[in-house]
């Protein structure tokens, strides 16, 4: 057996390792971005209303819930949805003009800044939750995709009559790079004393009404919701979660 010089032996060993592991990126070379399951988050906001003698109630859904009559078509796709896809309601609660959909380009930045705006009408004694712009500019929410984190919610003024509720409104920056799924949680609450629903989709200043929306490598299968405040109680049938593949 012929003995190779030490330098030749080292070169041969390095070549063998390179053949096993493949080419090594040069120092400082950028890592290729993880492919997305779809370019757009089509966030559907479905609002339903009910008129009763002496009362008026609104409720919002963003994902399918246990009651398919109040479903919402939120999805991730390479196609922009032109209009919201909502359930038909149950005959008492019917689709409202505040329903809307908005497409967010997931390649536009690192963070999905999910804005939750909860408005309250002292006159009707009812809440309205929005996460996107609506046909009525008094009730918009500033959800966006950016490379910076939003720390405060951007909500319209409610027309000076139906103002946002700071304790229930929030901006949640979700890092799109840390997991394969956007787990979008929808938590519905109801107070029988006012016949009033309201929805949360993210943590807020009042942890009693939190929703567990997150980015993870694990798809969530059950909604994570706060316990309510003793008057407003969770409604399991109208709460839900959708695990949206983002990578």
C-alpha positions as CSV (number, residue, x, y, z in Angstrom):
1,X,0.0,0.0,0.0
2,X,1.4,3.4,-1.1
3,X,1.4,6.0,1.7
4,X,0.3,9.4,0.5
5,X,1.9,12.5,1.8
6,X,0.0,14.1,4.8
7,X,-1.2,17.1,2.7
8,X,-2.5,14.9,0.0
9,X,-4.3,12.7,2.5
10,X,-6.0,15.7,4.1
11,X,-7.2,16.9,0.7
12,X,-8.6,13.5,-0.1
13,X,-10.4,13.3,3.2
14,X,-12.0,16.7,2.7
15,X,-13.2,15.7,-0.8
16,X,-14.8,12.6,0.7
17,X,-16.7,14.7,3.3
18,X,-17.8,17.2,0.7
19,X,-19.2,14.4,-1.4
20,X,-21.3,13.3,1.6
21,X,-22.7,16.6,2.8
22,X,-22.8,18.6,-0.4
23,X,-21.7,22.1,-1.0
24,X,-21.3,24.3,2.1
25,X,-22.7,27.9,1.8
26,X,-20.0,30.6,1.8
27,X,-19.6,32.5,5.1
28,X,-22.2,35.2,5.3
29,X,-24.3,33.8,2.4
30,X,-28.1,34.4,2.8
31,X,-30.2,31.3,3.6
32,X,-33.0,30.8,1.0
33,X,-36.4,31.8,2.4
34,X,-38.7,28.9,3.3
35,X,-41.4,28.4,0.6
36,X,-44.9,29.6,1.6
37,X,-48.0,27.4,1.3
38,X,-49.6,30.4,-0.4
39,X,-48.7,34.0,-1.0
40,X,-51.9,35.6,0.5
41,X,-53.7,35.4,3.8
42,X,-57.3,36.0,2.8
43,X,-58.8,37.2,6.1
44,X,-62.6,37.0,6.0
45,X,-64.6,39.0,8.5
46,X,-68.2,37.9,8.7
47,X,-70.6,40.0,10.7
48,X,-74.1,38.9,11.5
49,X,-76.9,41.0,13.1
50,X,-80.2,40.4,14.8
51,X,-83.0,42.9,15.5
52,X,-85.2,42.1,18.4
53,X,-87.8,44.2,20.2
54,X,-85.8,46.6,22.3
55,X,-82.4,45.2,21.3
56,X,-79.9,45.0,18.5
57,X,-76.9,42.6,18.4
58,X,-73.9,42.1,16.2
59,X,-71.4,39.2,16.1
60,X,-68.3,38.5,14.1
61,X,-66.7,35.3,12.9
62,X,-63.3,34.9,11.1
63,X,-63.1,31.1,10.9
64,X,-65.6,28.2,10.7
65,X,-67.1,27.4,14.1
66,X,-69.2,24.5,15.4
67,X,-72.2,26.1,13.9
68,X,-71.6,26.2,10.1
69,X,-74.4,28.8,9.6
70,X,-71.9,31.4,10.8
71,X,-68.8,30.2,9.0
72,X,-66.1,32.5,7.6
73,X,-63.9,31.5,4.6
74,X,-60.4,32.7,5.9
75,X,-57.7,30.9,4.0
76,X,-54.1,31.0,2.6
77,X,-53.8,30.9,-1.1
78,X,-51.9,32.2,-4.2
79,X,-55.1,33.9,-5.2
80,X,-56.7,37.0,-3.8
81,X,-60.3,36.4,-2.7
82,X,-62.5,39.1,-4.3
83,X,-65.2,39.1,-1.6
84,X,-66.0,37.6,1.8
85,X,-67.4,34.0,2.0
86,X,-69.8,33.9,5.0
87,X,-72.5,31.5,6.2
88,X,-76.1,32.4,5.7
89,X,-77.0,32.9,9.3
90,X,-79.8,31.1,11.1
91,X,-82.8,33.3,10.2
92,X,-82.6,35.4,13.3
93,X,-78.9,36.4,12.8
94,X,-78.3,37.4,9.1
95,X,-75.2,38.7,7.3
96,X,-74.5,42.4,7.9
97,X,-73.0,45.1,5.8
98,X,-69.8,45.1,7.9
99,X,-68.6,41.8,6.5
100,X,-65.4,42.1,4.5
101,X,-62.3,40.3,3.3
102,X,-58.8,41.5,2.8
103,X,-55.7,39.8,1.3
104,X,-52.4,40.2,3.0
105,X,-49.2,39.5,1.1
106,X,-47.2,37.1,3.4
107,X,-44.0,37.9,1.4
108,X,-44.2,41.6,2.3
109,X,-42.6,41.3,5.7
110,X,-41.7,39.2,8.7
111,X,-44.7,40.0,10.9
112,X,-48.4,39.7,10.5
113,X,-49.6,42.5,12.7
114,X,-53.1,41.4,13.7
115,X,-55.2,44.3,14.8
116,X,-58.4,43.6,16.8
117,X,-60.7,46.5,17.2
118,X,-63.7,46.1,19.5
119,X,-66.3,48.9,19.4
120,X,-69.2,49.5,21.7
121,X,-72.4,51.3,21.1
122,X,-73.9,52.9,24.3
123,X,-77.2,53.4,22.4
124,X,-77.6,49.8,21.2
125,X,-75.6,48.3,24.1
126,X,-73.8,46.1,21.6
127,X,-70.2,45.3,20.6
128,X,-68.7,45.1,17.1
129,X,-65.3,43.4,16.5
130,X,-63.4,44.1,13.3
131,X,-60.0,42.8,12.1
132,X,-59.9,44.3,8.6
133,X,-61.3,47.4,6.8
134,X,-65.1,47.3,6.4
135,X,-67.5,49.1,4.0
136,X,-68.1,51.6,6.8
137,X,-64.8,53.4,7.5
138,X,-65.8,54.2,11.0
139,X,-65.0,50.6,12.0
140,X,-61.7,49.7,10.3
141,X,-58.8,47.8,11.8
142,X,-55.2,48.2,10.8
143,X,-54.1,44.6,10.3
144,X,-50.9,44.5,8.0
145,X,-47.8,42.5,7.1
146,X,-44.5,44.4,7.7
147,X,-40.9,44.0,8.9
148,X,-41.7,45.9,12.0
149,X,-43.9,45.0,15.0
150,X,-47.0,47.1,15.7
151,X,-47.4,47.8,19.4
152,X,-50.7,49.6,19.5
153,X,-54.0,48.9,17.6
154,X,-55.0,51.2,14.8
155,X,-58.8,51.5,15.0
156,X,-61.2,54.1,13.5
157,X,-63.0,56.4,15.9
158,X,-66.4,54.6,15.6
159,X,-67.9,57.8,14.2
160,X,-67.5,59.5,17.7
161,X,-70.7,57.6,18.7
162,X,-69.5,54.0,18.9
163,X,-65.9,54.3,20.1
164,X,-63.4,51.5,20.3
165,X,-62.8,49.8,23.7
166,X,-59.1,50.2,24.5
167,X,-59.1,47.3,27.0
168,X,-60.5,44.9,24.4
169,X,-58.7,46.2,21.4
170,X,-55.1,45.1,20.6
171,X,-52.3,44.7,18.1
172,X,-50.5,41.4,18.1
173,X,-47.3,41.0,16.0
174,X,-47.0,37.4,14.8
175,X,-43.6,36.3,13.6
176,X,-44.2,34.4,10.3
177,X,-40.8,32.8,10.4
178,X,-41.1,30.8,13.6
179,X,-43.6,28.1,12.5
180,X,-45.5,26.3,9.7
181,X,-49.0,27.3,10.8
182,X,-50.9,30.4,11.6
183,X,-53.3,29.1,14.3
184,X,-56.2,31.6,14.1
185,X,-58.4,31.4,17.2
186,X,-61.9,32.8,17.4
187,X,-63.4,33.2,20.9
188,X,-67.1,34.2,21.1
189,X,-68.7,35.6,24.3
190,X,-72.3,36.3,25.1
191,X,-74.1,38.2,27.9
192,X,-77.7,37.2,28.2
193,X,-78.6,40.3,30.3
194,X,-77.9,42.5,27.2
195,X,-78.4,39.8,24.5
196,X,-75.0,40.9,23.3
197,X,-72.2,38.9,21.6
198,X,-68.6,39.9,21.0
199,X,-65.6,38.2,19.5
200,X,-61.8,38.2,20.2
201,X,-59.2,36.8,17.9
202,X,-56.0,37.7,19.8
203,X,-54.8,38.5,23.3
204,X,-56.0,41.9,24.7
205,X,-55.5,44.0,27.7
206,X,-58.3,42.1,29.5
207,X,-57.0,38.5,29.8
208,X,-60.4,37.3,30.7
209,X,-61.3,37.5,26.9
210,X,-58.0,36.4,25.4
211,X,-57.8,34.3,22.3
212,X,-54.8,32.0,21.7
213,X,-53.9,33.0,18.1
214,X,-50.2,32.0,17.4
215,X,-47.6,30.8,14.9
216,X,-46.3,27.3,15.5
217,X,-45.1,24.1,13.8
218,X,-48.1,22.3,15.3
219,X,-51.6,22.8,14.1
220,X,-54.1,23.7,16.9
221,X,-57.3,21.7,16.9
222,X,-59.2,23.4,19.7
223,X,-59.7,27.1,20.5
224,X,-57.9,28.6,23.5
225,X,-60.1,31.2,25.1
226,X,-60.4,33.2,28.3
227,X,-63.0,32.3,30.8
228,X,-65.0,35.5,30.5
229,X,-65.9,37.9,33.4
230,X,-68.9,36.2,34.9
231,X,-71.4,38.2,32.8
232,X,-69.9,37.6,29.3
233,X,-69.4,33.8,29.0
234,X,-67.7,31.8,26.2
235,X,-69.9,30.3,23.6
236,X,-68.2,27.0,22.5
237,X,-70.5,26.5,19.5
238,X,-69.5,29.8,18.0
239,X,-65.8,29.7,18.9
240,X,-63.3,27.9,16.7
241,X,-59.7,27.6,15.4
242,X,-58.3,27.2,11.9
243,X,-54.7,26.0,11.4
244,X,-53.6,27.9,8.2
245,X,-50.4,26.5,6.5
246,X,-48.0,29.3,5.9
247,X,-44.8,27.3,5.2
